[in-house]
Amino acid sequence: MEDYPEELRTPPVSLVSIVGCPEMHATISAALSSQQPPINTLALPDFAKANILSRTGKSRDPLAPPQAATGILKKDWLLKHRTRVPAAVAAMFRADQVTGDPAQWLQACSDLENLKSIIQGRHTKLVVILVQTQAGDELGEEVMVALRKRAEIDSKHLIVLVESDEAERNASLLKLRTIFAELCSTYYKGEGRRIKARIEKRNFSSVELSVRYCFKVAVYAEFRRDWPEALKFYEEGVRVLREMIGTSTRLPPTQRLVEIKAVADQFHFKISTLLLHAGKVVEAITWFRKHIRSFERVVGSPEVAFLHWEWFSRQFLVFGELIETTSTTVPDTISPRFGTADNALTEWEFQPAYYYQLAANYLREKRCALECPSSSANLTGDSQIPDSVMSSVYVGQYVRLFEEGDTISVLPLSDTEYTSYALSEAERFQDSYEIIALFRKAYESFLSLGATRMASSCSAGMAIEYYAAGEFGNAKKLFDGVVGLYRQEGWTTLLWENLGYLRECSRKLNSLVNFISYSLEMAALPLFSGSVQGNSENKSNGPAGWPTISRREEIQQEVVDILEGKHTSQVIDDEFNLQLTEESTHLVIDQISPLRIVLVASVAFHDQSVKPGSPLLVSVSLLSHLPSPVAIDQLEVQFNQSDCNFVMQ
């Protein structure tokens, strides 16, 4: 969520500007920011700086035909209206500037006229503030009337601020806050009404403008704290965006989808935030489901499928963070049963961990898409990565800077160029560590809920990513914790997969005893391989492969070959230092050992009592669950008195 700009993450705050009398700026700014809702202040020390309030766009011939939109949303539009486009401007003068020297009066009039011309095209409201040193200073009525006429304002928009008298100053500041609040509401309502009229009359040349106008109306409604209207137009903007997917031809196909999804991302964030902060948790989750269904299959070409899964992962991550930060609670009417047909929502969907886990899984999909042949061929093929690629002024667009002599121009990208650029950028980042971070967030959240099975699943996800990154020590620690739960609860298929990873970690870490132990446990697992393979068509079951009888026999034979010194390159690679010692091959199978499924020994005494020096009949039984017969070369039976020990050949 921190990747979003602050102006998008926080509600819009009304902006006013005060010009002149810089010694009073701190007092006025503090008074305006302390009220609810607060008002931000753009303070300009003198009228010479007022030009920053003027329009910066190029003037357009009103008789010229309307130009087609080159993008949907401008990136800096929201920031501009929060920091540089005030709803109201206050021109501040000291009393002696309008009552003393005529030259000062003329200068004040000139400053007012200049300020009026600057804000004329923006519909910004004007206020005049006269600063008095003391309450007793006389201000003639004719001066006040002349000043109001010059400024073309109502009498209530001319405020006298007494500097030295605290009571008078506080009263004036309260009046100023009230006036500014009214003018801001009027300004944002008027701006929204003007754009709504265009939407209702369909007075625009492209569907992109329809989306842009919906966004602007919604933002102006947020400025006024009119949350229902903001929500209405954000949702309307998303509806039009969905229609654009198959109809817009302004950009090449790949870049068109990238732009639409980037804009949809911002709309989705706004809608989710408004619903959650209003306490409408069920509505927010329902909206999220609708949003995901709308874009789930909008993948694009296989070469850039990784962009879709990265975007898709971010939707889950951000929504999970929003749920976590808004302290949502699960309604009593929601059934704890997961995925039942008679319940539209499940208990898990109210938990951030659910979204973090899915975000990690979809980021894995991104990595898989990057590793697919089509993406790899595009990255290593003849297509060159364009230089000087940068973000456009529009959300979700990219352009290329082209320099020729002293002239720098901005050129559009072809889909081939953009794909090469996107692939090169994706290759710069290691997704494994971001996936680990997401799984860790889900793991901690599930643990706090007491959902140990879900937490173990996330722990396994972290371990797999550490394994993929070559950090086998970290992977082994996590896998050991996961298999403990799977052994305890009898999840044999999952146990097989995780033991396969542990087996490979032991190989990489040169731990022969662990390699033998995990191999024997895998070979002895009570798996029904036919049903497992039939129900898990899309799973690889880890590095060990499918848990078939033949595969278990192979694993058992690998251990036998190692112990007999017949290891092959397929069994032991160059990194595995094979030094058979008693310590490296000694396995202890006690009452709590997981290897009890490999080999269990039982001893039966045929007589109830034994006399010293008398012969004793003892039966020793060995039970093995290994898939192949085990040949016992030697069996030693030990007693607590070593003189009684014996060996069977």
Residue pairs with C-beta under 8 A, 6 or more apart in sequence:
1 9
1 317
1 318
1 321
1 322
1 325
3 314
4 266
4 269
4 318
5 78
5 79
7 78
7 79
7 82
7 83
8 78
8 266
8 269
8 270
9 269
11 222
11 225
12 78
12 81
12 82
12 219
12 222
12 223
13 37
13 38
13 39
13 40
13 82
13 223
14 37
14 38
14 39
14 40
14 87
14 180
14 181
14 184
14 188
14 223
15 39
15 40
15 41
15 42
15 81
15 82
15 83
15 85
15 86
15 87
16 32
16 39
16 40
16 41
16 42
16 86
16 87
16 88
16 89
16 90
16 180
16 183
16 184
17 41
17 42
17 43
17 44
17 53
17 86
17 88
17 89
17 90
18 24
18 25
18 28
18 29
18 41
18 42
18 43
18 44
18 89
18 90
18 92
18 129
19 44
19 46
19 47
19 49
19 50
19 89
19 90
19 91
19 92
19 115
20 44
20 45
20 46
20 47
20 91
20 92
20 93
20 111
21 92
21 93
21 94
21 129
21 131
22 43
22 45
22 46
24 92
24 131
24 161
24 163
25 41
25 43
25 45
27 169
27 173
28 41
28 43
28 173
28 176
29 41
29 43
31 173
31 176
31 177
32 38
32 39
32 40
32 41
32 176
32 177
32 180
33 39
33 40
33 41
35 177
35 181
37 225
39 177
39 180
39 181
39 184
40 82
40 83
42 83
42 84
42 86
44 50
44 52
47 91
47 111
47 114
47 115
50 114
50 115
50 118
51 118
52 84
53 84
53 85
53 86
53 89
53 118
53 119
53 122
53 124
54 118
54 119
55 121
55 122
66 204
66 205
67 205
68 205
68 206
68 250
69 205
69 206
69 208
69 209
69 212
69 250
70 250
70 394
71 208
71 259
71 392
71 393
71 394
71 395
71 397
72 208
72 211
72 212
72 259
72 260
72 263
72 394
72 395
72 396
73 211
73 212
73 215
73 263
73 266
73 394
73 395
74 393
74 394
74 395
75 391
75 392
75 393
75 394
75 395
76 393
77 216
78 219
81 219
85 122
85 124
86 124
87 124
87 125
87 183
87 184
87 187
87 188
87 223
88 124
88 125
88 126
88 127
88 180
88 183
88 184
88 187
89 115
89 119
89 124
89 125
89 126
89 127
90 126
90 127
90 128
90 129
90 176
90 180
91 111
91 112
91 115
91 126
91 127
91 128
91 129
91 151
92 128
92 129
92 130
92 131
93 108
93 128
93 129
93 130
93 131
94 130
94 131
95 130
95 131
95 132
95 133
95 137
95 139
96 104
97 104
97 105
97 107
97 108
98 104
98 105
98 108
98 130
98 143
98 147
99 138
99 139
99 140
99 143
108 147
109 150
112 128
112 150
112 151
113 150
115 126
116 126
116 151
116 152
119 126
123 187
123 190
123 191
124 187
125 157
125 183
125 186
125 187
126 151
126 152
126 153
126 157
127 153
127 157
127 158
127 159
127 176
127 179
127 180
127 183
128 147
128 148
128 151
128 153
128 157
128 158
128 159
129 159
129 160
129 161
129 176
130 139
130 147
130 158
130 159
130 160
130 161
131 161
131 163
132 139
132 160
132 161
132 162
132 163
133 162
133 163
133 164
134 162
134 163
134 164
134 165
135 162
135 164
135 165
135 168
139 160
144 155
144 158
147 158
148 154
148 155
148 157
148 158
151 157
151 158
156 179
157 179
157 183
159 172
159 175
159 176
159 179
160 172
161 169
161 172
161 173
161 176
162 168
162 169
162 172
163 169
184 223
185 224
188 220
188 221
188 223
188 224
189 220
189 224
191 216
191 220
192 216
192 217
192 220
192 221
192 224
192 229
195 213
195 216
195 217
195 220
196 213
196 217
197 203
198 204
198 213
199 210
199 213
199 214
199 217
202 210
204 210
204 213
206 250
207 240
207 243
207 244
207 247
207 248
208 244
208 248
208 250
210 237
210 240
211 237
211 240
211 241
211 244
211 263
214 233
214 234
214 236
214 237
214 240
215 233
215 234
215 237
215 266
215 267
217 229
217 233
218 229
218 230
218 231
218 232
218 233
218 234
218 237
218 270
219 230
221 227
221 229
221 230
221 233
222 230
227 274
227 278
230 270
230 274
231 271
231 274
231 275
234 267
234 270
234 271
234 274
235 271
237 267
238 264
238 267
238 268
238 271
238 291
238 294
241 260
241 263
241 264
241 267
242 294
244 260
245 257
245 260
245 298
248 256
248 260
249 256
250 256
251 259
251 397
252 414
252 415
252 418
253 300
253 301
253 415
254 300
254 301
254 304
254 415
254 418
254 419
255 397
255 398
255 413
255 415
255 418
257 298
257 300
257 308
258 307
258 396
258 397
258 418
259 394
259 395
259 396
259 397
260 396
261 295
261 298
261 308
261 311
261 396
262 395
262 396
263 395
263 396
264 291
264 295
265 311
265 314
265 315
266 395
268 288
268 291
268 315
269 318
269 322
271 287
271 291
272 284
272 287
272 288
272 318
272 319
272 322
273 322
275 281
275 283
275 284
275 287
276 284
276 322
276 323
276 326
276 328
277 326
281 323
281 328
281 329
281 331
281 350
282 331
282 345
284 322
284 323
285 345
285 349
285 350
286 344
286 345
288 315
288 319
291 315
292 312
292 315
295 311
295 312
295 315
296 312
298 308
299 305
299 308
300 307
300 308
302 369
302 372
302 374
302 375
303 374
303 375
303 378
303 419
303 423
304 375
304 419
304 422
305 369
305 372
305 375
306 366
306 367
306 369
306 370
306 375
306 423
306 426
307 422
308 369
309 362
309 363
309 365
309 366
309 369
310 363
310 366
310 426
312 362
312 365
313 358
313 359
313 360
313 362
313 363
313 365
313 366
313 438
314 359
316 355
316 356
316 358
316 359
316 362
317 355
317 356
317 359
317 438
319 355
320 352
320 353
320 354
320 355
320 356
320 359
320 441
321 352
323 350
323 351
323 352
323 355
324 352
324 445
328 350
329 350
330 347
330 350
334 343
334 345
334 346
334 347
334 350
335 342
335 343
335 346
335 347
336 346
336 347
337 343
337 346
338 346
338 347
338 348
339 346
340 346
348 354
351 445
351 446
351 449
352 441
352 445
353 441
353 442
353 443
353 445
353 446
353 449
353 451
353 454
353 458
354 442
356 438
356 439
356 441
356 442
356 445
357 438
357 439
357 442
357 446
357 454
357 457
357 458
357 461
359 438
360 435
360 438
360 439
360 442
360 458
360 461
361 461
363 431
363 434
363 435
363 438
364 431
364 435
366 426
366 431
367 431
367 432
367 435
369 375
370 376
370 423
370 426
370 427
375 423
378 419
378 420
378 423
379 420
379 423
379 424
379 427
383 416
383 417
383 419
383 420
384 420
385 420
385 421
385 424
386 400
386 413
386 417
386 420
386 421
387 400
388 400
388 401
388 402
388 403
389 398
389 399
389 400
389 413
389 417
389 421
390 398
390 399
390 400
390 401
391 397
391 398
391 399
392 398
392 399
392 410
398 413
398 418
398 421
399 410
399 411
399 412
399 413
400 410
400 411
400 412
400 413
400 417
401 408
401 409
401 410
401 411
402 408
402 409
402 410
402 411
403 409
413 421
430 469
432 465
432 466
432 468
432 469
433 465
433 469
435 461
435 465
436 462
436 465
436 466
439 458
439 459
439 461
439 462
439 465
440 458
440 462
442 454
442 458
443 455
443 458
443 459
443 462
446 452
446 454
446 455
446 458
447 455
452 485
453 485
453 489
456 481
456 482
456 485
456 486
459 478
459 481
459 482
460 478
460 479
460 482
460 494
460 498
462 478
463 474
463 475
463 476
463 478
463 479
463 482
463 498
463 501
464 475
464 501
466 472
466 474
466 475
466 478
467 475
467 501
467 504
467 505
472 504
472 505
472 508
472 509
473 505
473 509
475 501
475 505
476 502
476 505
476 506
476 509
479 498
479 501
479 502
479 505
480 502
482 498
483 495
483 498
483 499
483 502
483 594
485 491
486 492
486 494
486 495
486 498
487 495
487 594
492 525
492 526
492 527
493 527
493 532
493 536
493 541
493 547
495 525
496 522
496 525
496 527
496 541
496 542
496 544
496 547
497 539
497 541
497 542
497 544
498 542
499 518
499 521
499 522
499 525
499 544
500 522
500 541
500 542
500 543
500 544
500 545
501 542
501 543
502 514
502 518
503 515
503 518
503 519
503 522
503 543
503 544
504 543
506 512
506 514
506 515
506 518
507 515
507 572
507 573
507 575
507 576
508 575
510 575
510 576
510 577
512 562
512 576
512 578
512 579
512 580
512 584
512 585
513 583
513 584
513 585
513 586
513 587
515 562
515 576
516 559
516 562
516 563
516 585
516 587
517 587
517 595
519 555
519 556
519 558
519 559
520 556
520 559
520 587
520 595
520 598
520 626
521 594
521 595
521 597
521 598
522 544
522 547
522 552
522 555
523 552
523 553
523 555
523 556
523 559
523 598
523 626
523 627
524 552
524 595
524 597
524 598
524 624
524 625
524 626
524 627
525 547
525 552
525 597
526 597
526 625
527 547
527 552
529 546
529 547
529 548
529 549
529 551
532 546
532 547
533 546
533 548
541 547
544 551
544 555
545 551
549 627
552 626
552 627
553 627
553 628
556 626
556 627
556 628
557 628
558 567
558 571
560 566
561 567
561 568
561 571
562 571
562 572
562 578
562 580
563 580
563 585
565 580
567 578
572 578
587 595
589 595
589 596
589 598
589 599
589 600
589 601
597 625
598 624
598 625
598 626
599 622
599 623
599 624
599 626
599 630
600 622
600 623
600 624
601 620
601 621
601 622
601 623
602 620
602 621
602 623
603 618
603 619
603 620
603 621
603 637
604 618
604 619
604 621
605 616
605 617
605 618
606 616
606 617
606 618
606 619
607 616
607 617
610 616
618 637
620 635
620 637
620 648
622 632
622 635
624 630
633 649
634 647
634 648
634 649
635 647
635 648
636 645
636 646
636 647
636 648
637 645
637 646
637 647
637 648
638 645
639 645
